[in-house]
Amino acid sequence: MASTTRQEILALLKRRGPMTVQELSRSLEITPMGVRQHLAILERDGCVGPGGIRRGPGRPSRLYGITPAGDRTFPRTYEHAAVTALRDLAALDGAAKIDALFEYRRRRDVAEYREMFAAKDLAGRVAALAHLRDRDGYLAEWQQIDPETFALVEHNCPIRAVAEAYPGACACEAALFADALEAQVVRTDHILAGAPHCRFVVSRPPESAPKK
């Protein structure tokens, strides 16, 4: 799949869920006919499939969704090699060494992130974190829910095989975000639990909320 446009279609479907031809056309700023041509190739390759029907005013519109094969086109950061290396480490030094490794990496990343987030307010820190995670292949974005609350959404998990084999990786991720952002972080959606994304709600700790 060499087409940049087809990659953009898959990225949109992964970020937003099933979409119609018209919605894809508006987002990509190409004609509906052009979208259909790309979708036909993606369907042929097994990367997209039926995503249901959207009913509303006028004729019902077919929805297109990403398939497991399409999902596998996104970065996985050498995940299977990483799982093998972690299993070898556990065989040599015991399972506790895996938790120690995750904790070591968390502390290292917290120090790095805090240095980059210095002098930023909470919104700036969340935005910066979303940019870093997006750069690393997580298809991350953020939204502001209210003046003191934000959402960080990751539409891709580059280390999914690692997280499936070692759930401690996910716990370290949430702890990393809380420490780096100096905020309360609650995971509300989880890819490993069947959600299409991981979603974290970020809010100020009660003791640091500005006084009225």
Backbone as ProteinMPNN parsed JSONL, in Angstrom:
{"seq_chain_A": "MASTTRQEILALLKRRGPMTVQELSRSLEITPMGVRQHLAILERDGCVGPGGIRRGPGRPSRLYGITPAGDRTFPRTYEHAAVTALRDLAALDGAAKIDALFEYRRRRDVAEYREMFAAKDLAGRVAALAHLRDRDGYLAEWQQIDPETFALVEHNCPIRAVAEAYPGACACEAALFADALEAQVVRTDHILAGAPHCRFVVSRPPESAPKK", "coords_chain_A": {"N_chain_A": [[0.853, -1.187, 0.0], [1.183, 1.763, -1.218], [0.171, 4.295, -1.539], [-0.107, 7.58, -0.351], [-2.53, 8.84, 0.124], [-4.262, 6.697, 0.663], [-3.139, 5.819, 3.02], [-3.744, 8.037, 4.574], [-6.522, 7.819, 4.619], [-6.856, 5.447, 6.108], [-5.736, 6.338, 8.513], [-7.581, 8.325, 9.236], [-9.903, 6.757, 9.614], [-9.042, 5.241, 11.733], [-8.673, 7.149, 13.705], [-11.214, 8.394, 13.92], [-13.183, 6.471, 13.716], [-15.727, 4.504, 11.934], [-16.541, 5.932, 8.739], [-18.315, 7.826, 6.211], [-18.277, 7.966, 2.57], [-18.656, 10.627, 1.763], [-17.915, 12.037, 4.081], [-15.22, 11.35, 4.275], [-14.376, 12.452, 1.888], [-14.722, 15.225, 2.349], [-12.929, 15.598, 4.478], [-10.463, 14.892, 3.378], [-10.337, 16.508, 1.227], [-10.705, 15.732, -1.439], [-12.331, 14.405, -4.39], [-15.528, 12.651, -4.124], [-15.539, 10.471, -5.893], [-12.824, 9.968, -6.198], [-12.25, 9.165, -3.567], [-13.761, 6.801, -3.453], [-12.37, 5.22, -5.276], [-9.934, 4.811, -3.975], [-10.897, 3.52, -1.673], [-11.878, 1.177, -2.799], [-9.525, -0.159, -3.488], [-8.403, -0.452, -0.956], [-10.344, -2.079, 0.222], [-10.089, -4.331, -1.385], [-7.559, -5.139, -0.574], [-8.129, -5.898, 1.945], [-8.048, -4.065, 4.018], [-10.0, -2.232, 4.78], [-13.495, -2.371, 5.612], [-17.059, -3.132, 5.682], [-18.732, -0.805, 7.746], [-21.161, -0.445, 8.817], [-24.346, 1.299, 8.567], [-25.264, 4.632, 8.074], [-28.027, 6.413, 8.993], [-30.238, 9.028, 8.123], [-31.451, 12.288, 7.179], [-32.439, 12.035, 3.799], [-30.888, 9.618, 1.589], [-29.755, 6.521, 3.043], [-26.363, 6.179, 4.171], [-23.438, 4.369, 3.422], [-21.094, 3.141, 5.756], [-17.571, 3.013, 6.21], [-15.131, 1.032, 7.751], [-12.067, 0.415, 9.603], [-10.178, -2.577, 9.311], [-8.814, -5.5, 11.083], [-6.541, -6.174, 9.554], [-5.986, -3.748, 8.317], [-5.416, -2.281, 10.595], [-3.001, -3.394, 11.328], [-1.223, -2.159, 9.655], [-0.227, 0.042, 10.875], [2.342, 1.606, 12.922], [4.262, -0.615, 14.956], [6.549, -0.697, 16.354], [8.677, -2.676, 16.467], [7.524, -4.681, 18.047], [7.241, -7.485, 18.504], [9.829, -8.48, 18.618], [10.586, -7.12, 20.901], [8.943, -8.314, 22.855], [9.997, -10.895, 22.868], [12.588, -10.346, 23.796], [11.987, -9.398, 26.378], [10.892, -11.696, 27.527], [13.126, -13.319, 27.513], [14.712, -11.892, 29.304], [13.212, -12.166, 31.649], [13.435, -14.928, 31.962], [16.115, -15.158, 32.556], [16.589, -13.48, 34.813], [14.3, -13.419, 36.368], [10.76, -12.686, 36.862], [10.301, -10.33, 38.254], [12.217, -8.605, 37.397], [11.25, -7.52, 35.044], [9.212, -5.749, 35.851], [10.855, -3.992, 37.241], [12.339, -2.954, 35.136], [10.349, -1.62, 33.628], [9.676, 0.347, 35.513], [12.088, 1.719, 35.771], [12.316, 2.833, 33.192], [10.061, 4.459, 33.272], [10.706, 6.384, 35.256], [12.896, 7.568, 34.028], [11.693, 8.678, 31.711], [9.851, 10.424, 32.874], [11.553, 12.389, 33.986], [12.677, 13.401, 31.618], [10.4, 14.348, 30.228], [9.361, 16.258, 32.04], [11.333, 18.182, 31.968], [11.009, 19.135, 29.366], [8.452, 20.142, 29.593], [8.639, 22.311, 31.231], [7.666, 25.426, 32.631], [5.252, 25.463, 31.293], [1.665, 25.681, 31.332], [-1.055, 23.551, 32.526], [-2.645, 22.882, 30.276], [-0.811, 23.378, 28.222], [1.107, 21.444, 28.84], [-0.317, 19.063, 28.444], [-0.852, 19.291, 25.693], [1.766, 19.248, 24.685], [2.569, 16.698, 25.489], [0.789, 15.11, 23.996], [1.744, 15.706, 21.434], [4.318, 14.544, 21.552], [3.66, 11.833, 21.946], [2.225, 11.33, 19.623], [4.232, 11.651, 17.732], [5.682, 9.39, 18.341], [4.216, 7.358, 17.257], [1.663, 6.82, 18.287], [-0.652, 7.937, 17.319], [-1.809, 10.232, 18.564], [-3.96, 12.631, 20.165], [-5.435, 15.578, 21.652], [-7.976, 17.03, 23.756], [-9.757, 19.786, 25.183], [-11.809, 19.569, 27.936], [-13.066, 21.026, 29.986], [-12.285, 24.124, 31.749], [-10.429, 23.061, 33.596], [-9.961, 20.439, 32.94], [-8.895, 17.812, 30.78], [-8.598, 15.734, 27.838], [-6.66, 13.047, 26.722], [-6.067, 11.221, 23.898], [-5.177, 8.159, 22.463], [-4.909, 6.644, 19.458], [-3.612, 4.495, 18.446], [-1.592, 1.676, 19.343], [1.629, 1.215, 19.562], [3.074, -0.677, 20.944], [1.571, -2.931, 21.368], [1.697, -5.783, 21.485], [3.575, -6.124, 23.501], [2.206, -4.935, 25.647], [0.039, -6.687, 25.86], [1.291, -9.016, 26.65], [2.579, -8.196, 28.962], [0.945, -6.615, 31.192], [1.756, -4.684, 32.996], [3.041, -2.709, 31.612], [1.077, -0.974, 30.704], [0.087, 0.063, 33.096], [2.33, 1.452, 33.954], [2.409, 3.376, 31.972], [0.143, 5.041, 32.478], [0.907, 5.962, 35.016], [3.239, 7.312, 34.346], [2.198, 9.443, 32.791], [0.719, 10.823, 34.752], [2.73, 11.633, 36.573], [4.468, 13.09, 34.884], [2.824, 15.116, 33.89], [2.055, 16.235, 36.213], [-0.481, 15.897, 37.4], [-3.844, 14.618, 37.927], [-4.62, 11.527, 36.483], [-6.776, 9.522, 34.698], [-7.535, 6.514, 33.177], [-9.989, 6.019, 30.832], [-10.814, 4.583, 28.619], [-9.672, 1.673, 26.935], [-7.501, 0.104, 24.743], [-6.741, -2.572, 24.951], [-8.906, -3.609, 26.236], [-10.785, -3.754, 24.339], [-11.66, -1.34, 23.31], [-11.629, 1.231, 20.731], [-9.533, 2.916, 21.083], [-7.109, 4.291, 23.409], [-8.023, 6.267, 26.103], [-7.447, 9.008, 28.173], [-8.354, 10.854, 30.991], [-7.441, 13.96, 32.123], [-6.785, 15.93, 34.912], [-6.481, 18.677, 37.246], [-4.777, 18.074, 40.327], [-6.664, 18.077, 43.376], [-5.516, 19.675, 45.419], [-3.983, 21.457, 44.021], [-5.63, 22.988, 42.515], [-6.664, 26.148, 41.256], [-7.543, 28.783, 43.506], [-10.806, 30.184, 44.035]], "CA_chain_A": [[0.0, 0.0, 0.0], [2.131, 2.856, -1.328], [-0.5, 5.587, -1.669], [-0.233, 8.417, 0.844], [-3.953, 9.087, 0.346], [-4.845, 5.525, 1.319], [-2.664, 5.852, 4.409], [-4.519, 9.074, 5.254], [-7.859, 7.26, 4.839], [-6.768, 4.528, 7.24], [-5.505, 7.129, 9.725], [-8.858, 8.953, 9.595], [-10.801, 5.727, 10.138], [-8.537, 4.807, 13.036], [-8.893, 8.242, 14.646], [-12.6, 8.814, 14.059], [-14.13, 5.382, 13.586], [-16.309, 4.379, 10.6], [-16.909, 7.186, 8.07], [-18.91, 7.692, 4.885], [-17.488, 8.513, 1.461], [-18.749, 12.085, 1.795], [-17.11, 12.53, 5.201], [-13.821, 11.206, 3.875], [-14.134, 13.42, 0.821], [-14.553, 16.553, 2.954], [-11.73, 15.627, 5.316], [-9.263, 14.77, 2.547], [-10.432, 17.526, 0.169], [-10.677, 15.126, -2.759], [-13.687, 14.113, -4.843], [-16.071, 11.359, -3.69], [-15.112, 9.415, -6.818], [-11.456, 9.631, -5.821], [-12.311, 8.397, -2.321], [-14.258, 5.447, -3.754], [-11.294, 4.467, -5.939], [-8.987, 4.387, -2.939], [-11.567, 2.552, -0.815], [-11.964, -0.094, -3.524], [-8.222, -0.818, -3.352], [-8.252, -0.834, 0.447], [-11.217, -3.237, 0.444], [-9.45, -5.466, -2.067], [-6.415, -5.562, 0.234], [-8.616, -6.325, 3.251], [-7.712, -3.069, 5.042], [-11.24, -1.617, 5.24], [-14.662, -3.204, 5.365], [-18.323, -2.494, 6.061], [-18.764, -0.261, 9.102], [-22.54, -0.17, 9.165], [-25.119, 2.239, 7.749], [-25.679, 5.846, 8.778], [-29.338, 6.838, 8.515], [-30.571, 10.411, 8.431], [-32.175, 12.878, 6.056], [-31.969, 11.553, 2.511], [-30.591, 8.197, 1.461], [-28.769, 5.997, 4.0], [-24.989, 6.199, 3.672], [-22.611, 3.254, 3.882], [-19.921, 3.488, 6.55], [-16.384, 2.187, 6.025], [-14.334, 0.938, 8.962], [-10.765, -0.231, 9.46], [-10.169, -3.996, 9.687], [-7.568, -5.87, 11.76], [-5.423, -6.09, 8.609], [-5.657, -2.333, 8.19], [-4.809, -1.851, 11.852], [-1.62, -3.872, 11.379], [-0.345, -1.315, 8.838], [0.293, 1.128, 11.694], [3.607, 1.234, 13.58], [4.243, -1.483, 16.129], [7.825, -0.465, 17.027], [9.4, -3.923, 16.711], [6.92, -5.181, 19.276], [7.436, -8.911, 18.744], [11.211, -8.625, 19.086], [10.623, -6.629, 22.279], [8.346, -9.332, 23.719], [10.976, -11.978, 22.997], [13.674, -9.879, 24.662], [11.48, -9.341, 27.747], [10.772, -13.071, 28.015], [14.478, -13.787, 27.795], [15.149, -11.227, 30.527], [12.511, -12.813, 32.77], [14.004, -16.267, 32.139], [17.453, -15.026, 33.138], [16.646, -12.776, 36.091], [13.035, -13.467, 37.095], [9.708, -11.78, 36.379], [10.386, -9.026, 38.921], [13.115, -7.738, 36.637], [10.437, -6.822, 34.046], [8.61, -4.604, 36.534], [11.935, -3.04, 37.534], [12.687, -2.298, 33.878], [9.287, -0.654, 33.329], [9.777, 1.455, 36.461], [13.281, 2.483, 35.399], [11.982, 3.625, 32.012], [9.096, 5.482, 33.671], [11.419, 7.459, 35.937], [13.697, 8.27, 33.029], [10.827, 9.471, 30.842], [9.296, 11.523, 33.664], [12.556, 13.449, 34.057], [12.806, 14.0, 30.283], [9.187, 15.083, 29.901], [9.234, 17.443, 32.891], [12.255, 19.205, 31.465], [10.403, 19.723, 28.164], [7.197, 20.81, 29.945], [8.907, 23.39, 32.182], [7.064, 26.741, 32.386], [3.967, 25.347, 30.609], [0.514, 25.394, 32.176], [-1.522, 22.175, 32.325], [-3.052, 22.713, 28.874], [0.406, 23.298, 27.421], [1.755, 20.16, 29.093], [-1.099, 18.015, 27.762], [-0.612, 19.454, 24.252], [3.124, 18.803, 24.398], [2.596, 15.243, 25.62], [0.097, 14.551, 22.823], [2.662, 15.824, 20.295], [5.373, 13.545, 21.708], [3.09, 10.506, 21.733], [1.899, 11.225, 18.198], [5.524, 11.46, 17.065], [6.152, 8.033, 18.595], [3.373, 6.381, 16.583], [0.437, 6.512, 19.012], [-1.773, 8.669, 16.721], [-2.375, 10.879, 19.747], [-4.539, 13.966, 20.091], [-5.962, 15.992, 22.953], [-9.09, 17.982, 23.745], [-10.062, 20.408, 26.464], [-13.171, 19.262, 28.331], [-13.485, 22.249, 30.66], [-11.063, 24.872, 32.063], [-9.491, 22.329, 34.434], [-9.978, 19.019, 32.584], [-8.474, 17.566, 29.401], [-8.574, 14.332, 27.419], [-5.591, 12.613, 25.828], [-6.55, 10.025, 23.208], [-4.192, 7.47, 21.631], [-5.671, 5.779, 18.563], [-2.783, 3.36, 18.059], [-0.688, 1.189, 20.384], [2.79, 0.627, 18.894], [3.653, -1.763, 21.743], [0.415, -3.73, 21.799], [2.089, -7.142, 21.854], [4.227, -6.027, 24.805], [1.171, -4.669, 26.647], [-0.768, -7.903, 26.04], [2.09, -9.999, 27.388], [2.987, -7.62, 30.245], [0.023, -5.51, 31.486], [2.428, -3.644, 33.762], [3.424, -1.618, 30.715], [-0.036, -0.016, 30.665], [0.046, 0.74, 34.392], [3.434, 2.41, 33.961], [2.056, 4.469, 31.074], [-0.733, 5.963, 33.198], [1.699, 6.596, 36.08], [4.135, 8.255, 33.672], [1.441, 10.64, 32.435], [0.371, 11.557, 35.968], [3.923, 12.272, 37.121], [5.015, 14.065, 33.944], [1.895, 16.243, 33.779], [1.764, 16.727, 37.563], [-1.942, 15.981, 37.361], [-4.563, 13.36, 38.075], [-4.844, 10.899, 35.179], [-7.635, 8.336, 34.783], [-7.791, 5.885, 31.875], [-11.418, 5.716, 30.701], [-10.975, 3.625, 27.525], [-8.437, 0.894, 26.837], [-7.456, -0.723, 23.543], [-6.677, -3.987, 25.321], [-10.235, -4.024, 26.704], [-11.678, -3.78, 23.184], [-11.994, 0.001, 22.826], [-10.865, 1.579, 19.533], [-8.439, 3.818, 21.449], [-6.902, 4.526, 24.839], [-8.398, 7.634, 26.44], [-7.086, 9.393, 29.522], [-8.877, 12.144, 31.446], [-6.396, 14.647, 32.884], [-7.328, 17.055, 35.687], [-5.58, 19.157, 38.287], [-4.991, 17.518, 41.673], [-7.494, 19.012, 44.154], [-4.734, 20.614, 46.222], [-3.334, 22.453, 43.178], [-6.621, 23.754, 41.756], [-6.622, 27.559, 41.649], [-8.605, 29.241, 44.398], [-11.762, 31.103, 43.441]], "C_chain_A": [[0.89, 1.239, 0.0], [1.472, 4.228, -1.306], [-0.587, 6.323, -0.341], [-1.693, 8.678, 1.164], [-4.61, 7.911, 1.047], [-4.372, 5.433, 2.769], [-3.444, 6.892, 5.209], [-5.94, 8.59, 5.541], [-7.845, 6.328, 6.049], [-6.559, 5.289, 8.546], [-6.794, 7.807, 10.185], [-9.81, 7.939, 10.207], [-10.342, 5.254, 11.512], [-8.794, 5.874, 14.093], [-10.373, 8.443, 14.952], [-13.61, 7.68, 14.072], [-14.727, 5.365, 12.182], [-16.799, 5.716, 10.039], [-17.529, 6.873, 6.716], [-17.955, 8.244, 3.831], [-17.492, 10.038, 1.508], [-17.908, 12.676, 2.925], [-15.625, 12.435, 4.887], [-13.455, 12.227, 2.805], [-13.892, 14.814, 1.386], [-13.259, 16.633, 3.758], [-10.458, 15.643, 4.479], [-9.196, 15.826, 1.445], [-10.134, 16.923, -1.2], [-12.099, 14.724, -3.122], [-14.199, 12.791, -4.271], [-15.646, 10.212, -4.6], [-13.68, 8.974, -6.497], [-11.412, 8.808, -4.552], [-12.74, 6.966, -2.61], [-13.182, 4.601, -4.422], [-10.286, 3.953, -4.914], [-9.613, 3.345, -2.019], [-11.669, 1.184, -1.49], [-10.658, -0.873, -3.394], [-8.02, -1.292, -1.915], [-9.136, -2.033, 0.791], [-10.615, -4.48, -0.194], [-8.31, -6.04, -1.227], [-6.818, -5.99, 1.65], [-8.363, -5.339, 4.373], [-8.927, -2.299, 5.553], [-12.392, -2.553, 4.901], [-15.914, -2.482, 5.79], [-18.302, -2.046, 7.519], [-20.169, 0.072, 9.546], [-23.179, 0.816, 8.2], [-25.476, 3.441, 8.612], [-26.985, 6.326, 8.169], [-29.618, 8.263, 8.979], [-31.396, 10.964, 7.291], [-31.595, 12.384, 4.73], [-31.68, 10.063, 2.545], [-29.609, 7.752, 2.534], [-27.38, 5.956, 3.367], [-24.212, 5.031, 4.271], [-21.405, 3.792, 4.653], [-18.796, 2.512, 6.253], [-15.568, 2.207, 7.311], [-13.027, 0.215, 8.709], [-10.859, -1.668, 9.965], [-8.895, -4.311, 10.478], [-6.357, -5.807, 10.835], [-5.003, -4.638, 8.397], [-4.971, -1.811, 9.431], [-3.345, -2.253, 11.919], [-0.687, -3.067, 10.494], [0.252, -0.175, 9.643], [1.51, 0.659, 12.485], [3.387, 0.352, 14.795], [5.598, -1.463, 16.851], [8.519, -1.778, 17.421], [8.855, -4.662, 17.929], [7.213, -6.652, 19.542], [8.866, -9.197, 19.193], [11.323, -8.177, 20.539], [10.05, -7.661, 23.235], [9.333, -10.48, 23.938], [12.104, -11.583, 23.941], [13.229, -9.843, 26.126], [11.335, -10.75, 28.333], [12.139, -13.654, 28.35], [15.001, -13.18, 29.092], [14.502, -11.873, 31.754], [13.077, -14.204, 33.032], [15.356, -16.211, 32.834], [17.427, -14.497, 34.566], [15.341, -12.777, 36.882], [12.06, -12.406, 36.631], [9.788, -10.409, 37.018], [11.278, -8.055, 38.165], [12.35, -6.959, 35.572], [9.802, -5.587, 34.664], [9.66, -3.544, 36.846], [12.334, -2.278, 36.283], [11.641, -1.251, 33.507], [9.398, 0.567, 34.244], [10.99, 2.336, 36.154], [12.98, 3.39, 34.209], [10.994, 4.73, 32.362], [9.807, 6.66, 34.325], [12.264, 8.269, 34.962], [12.845, 9.186, 32.169], [10.197, 10.632, 31.601], [10.273, 12.683, 33.714], [12.693, 14.172, 32.717], [11.599, 14.863, 29.954], [9.069, 16.355, 30.738], [10.168, 18.562, 32.438], [11.657, 19.903, 30.247], [9.151, 20.522, 28.499], [7.402, 22.014, 30.856], [8.281, 24.694, 31.705], [5.741, 26.668, 31.615], [2.853, 25.147, 31.633], [-0.002, 23.998, 31.834], [-1.941, 21.931, 30.879], [-1.833, 22.574, 27.977], [1.122, 21.979, 27.607], [1.018, 19.024, 28.391], [-0.861, 18.085, 26.25], [0.764, 18.937, 23.87], [3.238, 17.283, 24.487], [1.923, 14.579, 24.43], [1.0, 14.605, 21.599], [3.752, 14.754, 20.371], [4.848, 12.145, 21.433], [2.713, 10.287, 20.271], [3.164, 10.964, 17.387], [5.999, 10.025, 17.195], [5.209, 6.958, 18.06], [2.069, 6.04, 17.262], [-0.808, 7.168, 18.398], [-2.538, 9.409, 17.815], [-2.945, 12.248, 19.423], [-5.117, 14.315, 21.456], [-7.111, 16.958, 22.742], [-9.226, 18.579, 25.14], [-11.527, 20.163, 26.776], [-13.809, 20.446, 29.053], [-12.205, 22.962, 31.095], [-10.015, 24.085, 32.854], [-9.337, 20.862, 34.039], [-9.69, 18.842, 31.093], [-8.563, 16.064, 29.115], [-7.396, 14.117, 26.484], [-6.037, 11.292, 25.226], [-5.442, 9.467, 22.328], [-4.939, 6.448, 20.775], [-4.881, 4.545, 18.122], [-1.902, 2.966, 19.235], [0.502, 0.51, 19.712], [3.399, -0.544, 19.656], [2.561, -2.727, 22.194], [0.809, -5.138, 22.228], [2.775, -7.159, 23.21], [3.176, -5.847, 25.9], [0.302, -5.903, 26.9], [-0.017, -8.938, 26.863], [2.421, -9.521, 28.797], [2.114, -6.406, 30.556], [0.652, -4.4, 32.319], [2.862, -2.477, 32.909], [2.336, -0.554, 30.671], [-0.139, 0.755, 31.983], [1.148, 1.782, 34.476], [3.126, 3.61, 33.068], [1.189, 5.498, 31.792], [0.017, 6.689, 34.306], [2.664, 7.621, 35.499], [3.407, 9.552, 33.36], [1.14, 11.479, 33.676], [1.577, 12.304, 36.525], [4.465, 13.354, 36.203], [4.14, 15.312, 33.842], [1.64, 16.912, 35.122], [0.254, 16.958, 37.705], [-2.539, 14.623, 37.717], [-4.861, 12.816, 36.676], [-5.648, 9.623, 35.391], [-7.848, 7.793, 33.377], [-9.263, 5.494, 31.821], [-11.719, 4.727, 29.581], [-9.627, 2.951, 27.298], [-8.496, -0.002, 25.608], [-7.473, -2.205, 23.904], [-8.003, -4.512, 25.853], [-11.255, -4.009, 25.562], [-12.095, -2.424, 22.664], [-11.159, 0.315, 21.577], [-9.665, 2.465, 19.831], [-8.22, 3.727, 22.959], [-7.202, 5.999, 25.108], [-8.101, 7.889, 27.913], [-7.717, 10.754, 29.837], [-7.861, 12.74, 32.416], [-7.028, 15.831, 33.606], [-6.31, 17.464, 36.743], [-5.834, 18.394, 39.587], [-5.766, 18.514, 42.499], [-6.676, 20.053, 44.902], [-4.088, 21.708, 45.387], [-4.307, 23.288, 42.368], [-6.594, 25.211, 42.211], [-7.798, 27.949, 42.514], [-9.51, 30.239, 43.698], [-11.839, 32.383, 44.264]], "O_chain_A": [[1.307, 1.717, 1.055], [2.15, 5.23, -1.076], [-1.067, 5.785, 0.657], [-2.07, 8.734, 2.335], [-5.434, 8.109, 1.94], [-5.129, 5.012, 3.644], [-3.769, 6.668, 6.375], [-6.504, 8.911, 6.587], [-8.718, 6.411, 6.912], [-7.136, 4.93, 9.572], [-7.074, 7.862, 11.383], [-10.457, 8.227, 11.214], [-11.165, 4.905, 12.359], [-9.097, 5.552, 15.242], [-10.748, 8.641, 16.107], [-14.776, 7.897, 14.403], [-14.287, 6.128, 11.322], [-17.389, 6.525, 10.755], [-17.305, 5.805, 6.146], [-16.962, 8.897, 4.151], [-16.454, 10.67, 1.316], [-17.258, 13.706, 2.741], [-14.862, 13.348, 5.204], [-12.362, 12.794, 2.818], [-12.97, 15.509, 0.958], [-12.567, 17.65, 3.711], [-9.49, 16.323, 4.821], [-8.158, 16.022, 0.813], [-9.417, 17.507, -2.013], [-12.978, 14.703, -2.26], [-13.403, 11.904, -3.963], [-15.415, 9.1, -4.127], [-13.36, 7.785, -6.519], [-10.634, 7.859, -4.452], [-12.155, 6.022, -2.079], [-13.088, 3.4, -4.167], [-9.844, 2.806, -4.981], [-8.946, 2.388, -1.624], [-11.559, 0.153, -0.827], [-10.67, -2.09, -3.213], [-7.527, -2.396, -1.682], [-8.731, -2.904, 1.561], [-10.634, -5.559, 0.398], [-8.114, -7.254, -1.168], [-5.975, -6.389, 2.453], [-8.446, -5.701, 5.546], [-8.885, -1.762, 6.66], [-12.281, -3.411, 4.025], [-15.846, -1.331, 6.219], [-17.908, -2.8, 8.409], [-20.363, 0.784, 10.531], [-22.62, 1.127, 7.148], [-25.934, 3.289, 9.745], [-27.05, 6.615, 6.974], [-29.271, 8.645, 10.096], [-31.98, 10.204, 6.518], [-30.376, 12.327, 4.572], [-32.163, 9.341, 3.417], [-28.718, 8.516, 2.906], [-27.245, 5.724, 2.166], [-24.313, 4.742, 5.464], [-20.78, 4.772, 4.248], [-19.037, 1.319, 6.065], [-15.339, 3.267, 7.893], [-12.889, -0.511, 7.725], [-11.552, -1.937, 10.946], [-7.99, -3.479, 10.539], [-5.266, -5.432, 11.267], [-3.814, -4.333, 8.309], [-4.052, -0.997, 9.344], [-2.531, -1.536, 12.501], [0.528, -3.258, 10.56], [1.149, 0.515, 9.157], [1.694, -0.539, 12.695], [2.445, 0.549, 15.562], [5.766, -2.15, 17.859], [8.9, -1.96, 18.577], [9.613, -5.199, 18.737], [7.414, -7.035, 20.694], [9.093, -10.054, 20.047], [12.061, -8.775, 21.321], [10.602, -7.872, 24.314], [9.484, -10.975, 25.055], [12.528, -12.376, 24.782], [13.995, -10.211, 27.016], [11.627, -10.964, 29.51], [12.299, -14.381, 29.33], [15.652, -13.86, 29.885], [15.163, -12.098, 32.768], [13.191, -14.621, 34.185], [15.704, -17.105, 33.606], [18.148, -14.994, 35.431], [15.281, -12.192, 37.963], [12.448, -11.373, 36.086], [9.391, -9.419, 36.404], [11.122, -6.839, 38.273], [12.75, -5.848, 35.224], [9.842, -4.504, 34.081], [9.396, -2.347, 36.732], [12.636, -1.087, 36.353], [11.983, -0.134, 33.12], [9.23, 1.699, 33.789], [10.916, 3.56, 36.267], [13.341, 4.567, 34.21], [11.077, 5.827, 31.809], [9.539, 7.812, 33.983], [12.34, 9.494, 35.055], [13.215, 10.333, 31.919], [10.024, 11.713, 31.039], [9.884, 13.833, 33.512], [12.811, 15.397, 32.675], [11.747, 15.981, 29.46], [8.718, 17.412, 30.213], [9.826, 19.741, 32.518], [11.781, 21.119, 30.105], [8.811, 21.468, 27.789], [6.431, 22.676, 31.219], [8.355, 25.031, 30.523], [5.16, 27.709, 31.311], [3.063, 24.523, 32.673], [0.545, 23.332, 30.955], [-1.625, 20.884, 30.315], [-1.822, 21.743, 27.069], [1.686, 21.439, 26.655], [1.641, 18.133, 27.814], [-0.689, 17.053, 25.601], [0.918, 18.266, 22.849], [3.913, 16.653, 23.673], [2.431, 13.588, 23.907], [1.027, 13.662, 20.807], [4.074, 14.127, 19.361], [5.511, 11.354, 20.762], [2.864, 9.185, 19.744], [3.161, 10.15, 16.465], [6.639, 9.491, 16.288], [5.377, 5.778, 18.368], [1.412, 5.073, 16.874], [-1.912, 6.974, 18.908], [-3.747, 9.238, 17.974], [-2.47, 12.936, 18.519], [-5.268, 13.445, 22.314], [-7.216, 17.616, 21.706], [-8.86, 17.96, 26.139], [-12.397, 20.507, 25.976], [-14.946, 20.822, 28.769], [-11.119, 22.448, 30.832], [-8.829, 24.409, 32.789], [-8.648, 20.113, 34.731], [-10.169, 19.608, 30.257], [-8.597, 15.241, 30.03], [-7.163, 14.907, 25.569], [-6.35, 10.349, 25.952], [-4.836, 10.197, 21.543], [-5.53, 5.503, 21.298], [-5.438, 3.649, 17.488], [-1.509, 3.816, 20.034], [0.402, -0.655, 19.327], [4.16, -1.324, 19.083], [2.633, -3.276, 23.294], [0.305, -5.638, 23.234], [2.589, -8.093, 23.989], [3.229, -6.502, 26.941], [-0.123, -6.138, 28.031], [-0.611, -9.649, 27.674], [2.534, -10.327, 29.72], [2.489, -5.282, 30.225], [0.134, -3.284, 32.346], [3.036, -1.369, 33.416], [2.637, 0.638, 30.607], [-0.417, 1.954, 31.987], [0.935, 2.873, 35.005], [3.533, 4.732, 33.369], [1.466, 6.696, 31.725], [-0.195, 7.882, 34.525], [2.883, 8.677, 36.091], [3.924, 10.637, 33.626], [1.287, 12.701, 33.654], [1.468, 13.469, 36.906], [4.877, 14.416, 36.67], [4.648, 16.427, 33.722], [1.084, 18.009, 35.183], [-0.209, 18.038, 38.071], [-1.834, 13.617, 37.797], [-5.301, 13.556, 35.796], [-5.253, 8.751, 36.165], [-8.288, 8.52, 32.486], [-9.736, 4.728, 32.66], [-12.774, 4.093, 29.59], [-8.575, 3.572, 27.45], [-9.437, -0.779, 25.448], [-8.139, -3.001, 23.242], [-8.208, -5.724, 25.918], [-12.446, -4.224, 25.787], [-12.817, -2.348, 21.67], [-10.095, -0.274, 21.385], [-8.862, 2.741, 18.939], [-9.035, 3.16, 23.687], [-6.688, 6.877, 24.414], [-8.456, 7.092, 28.781], [-7.622, 11.689, 29.041], [-7.473, 12.107, 33.398], [-7.723, 16.64, 32.992], [-5.404, 16.705, 37.086], [-6.983, 18.099, 39.914], [-5.55, 19.716, 42.343], [-7.1, 21.203, 45.009], [-3.687, 22.747, 45.913], [-3.901, 24.182, 41.626], [-6.51, 25.486, 43.408], [-8.922, 27.501, 42.287], [-9.059, 31.037, 42.876], [-12.596, 33.292, 43.924]]}, "name": "protein", "num_of_chains": 1, "seq": "MASTTRQEILALLKRRGPMTVQELSRSLEITPMGVRQHLAILERDGCVGPGGIRRGPGRPSRLYGITPAGDRTFPRTYEHAAVTALRDLAALDGAAKIDALFEYRRRRDVAEYREMFAAKDLAGRVAALAHLRDRDGYLAEWQQIDPETFALVEHNCPIRAVAEAYPGACACEAALFADALEAQVVRTDHILAGAPHCRFVVSRPPESAPKK"}
